């Protein structure tokens, strides 16, 4: 079983973005994703993801800025060779993972994208359960999560 923490990644007046980090790891999965792909010939695609995240920080996490994939979401919406996966909790809160290189039309076509999407689906189930139990709560302004900001997968 792995413990996965939700850590602050970025915050604006419109949205709080968390990233996941495995217990024992010094870097978030989002930082690992960005660093790996930027160093391996995908700098333009990483820049698209950064632009997409900037846009969300400026405008909020509205549904139209995300690509729904099962019960989680992905970005960016513009054509990119990369896909990053997330949980859009609300217009004010997003939890990022990493992702991978797109290998075809379907997420399942690429081992990295499939693994990232399945992980976020598992995290989403655990997150919903922790919210239901009151172990994780929204702050009164609905801008942040508080409580036990981790899940065990």
N, C-alpha and C positions, 0 to 999 in steps of 0.2 A: 504494500500500500504506500502511495506517495502523498505527502502533504503538499498542497499547492496554495500559496499565499496570493492575495490580491493586494498589489502595492500601487500607490499613487504613481502615475506615469506623467500626467499633464492635467492642468486645471485652468479653466477660464471662467468668465462670468456666466457662460451658457452651459458648460459641461465639465464633468470630472471624468477623466480617463484613467482606468487602472490597467495594469499589466499583470500577468501571472508570473510567479517565480516558484520554482521547485525548492523545497526545503533542502538546504545544503548548497544551493547554487548562489553565486554572488550576483549574477545577472538575470534580468527578466527574460522571458522567452521572446518578447518583442525586441529587446536590445540584441539578443543573440541572432534573431532573424535578420534585423537590419544590418548588423555588422557582417554577418556571413555573406549575404547577397550583395552588399555594397562592395565587398572585397573580391567577389567572384563574377564580375562582369554585368551586374544588374543595377548599376548606379542610377540609370535613368528611371527604372521601374521603382526603385526605392524612393527616389525623389517624388514620383507620382503618389506613392503611399504617404509620404510626408505632407504633400500638398492636400491630399484628401483629409488627413488628420487635422491640418490647419483649418481647413474649411469647416470641419465639424466643430472645432473649438470656437470658431467665430459665429457659427449659425445654430449650433445645437445638434443633437443626434437625432434628427428627424428621419423617419423611415425612408424617405425618398433618397437619402444619401447612402443607403446600404443595399447590398445584394442579399436577399433572403436565401438561405441554404438550410433546409430542414428547420430545426428550431433555433438555429444560430444565424449569424450574419457574416458577410465578407465584404471586402473592399479591395482596391478602389473600384468605382463604377466604370471609369474610363478603361480603355484597353491597356492592359499591362500583362507582362509575362508572369508576374507574381500575383498571388492572392494571399491576403492576411485575414485571419478569422477572429471573430469577436462575439461577445454577447452584448446586445443592445438592451440594457435593463429598462431604460426610459429615454426621454429626450434629453435627460441631464446626466445619465451615467452609462458608460461603455466599459467593458472589460476586454482587453486585447490579449491575444495569444501571439503566436508566430504564424507561419503558413508555409508556403512553398511555391515552387515553380509550377505553373499550369502545364499540364501535359496533354490536354484535350479539352473537349467541351464540358465534360463532367468532372466533378471533384474526384470521383472514384478513379479517374484515369491516371492520376498522379499519386504515388505512395505518400509523398510529403503532405500534399493538400488533404488527402483522405484522412491521414493520421491526425492532422491539426483540427479538421472539422469534427472528427469523432471525439477527440479530447474535449473540445468546447461543448459538444452535446452532453458528454458525461458531467462536465463541470456545471453546466446549466441545470441539470437534474438535481445535483447536490446543492447548488445555490438556492434553488426554489425550495427545497426541503428545509434548509437552514433558515430561510426567511419565514417559512410557515411556522417553524418551531420558535421563532423569535431570537435565534442565535445571531442572525445578521438582520440589521434594520436600516431603513433609510433615515437620514437626519431630517429634522422637521422642515428644512427648506428643500428637501428632496434632491439635494446636490451631491450627497456623499453616502457611502455605506459606512456603518459602524458596527461594532461587536466583534465576533470571531471571524476575522477576514481571511479565512482559509477553508479549504475543503480537503477531504481525504479521498483519493481515487485509487 
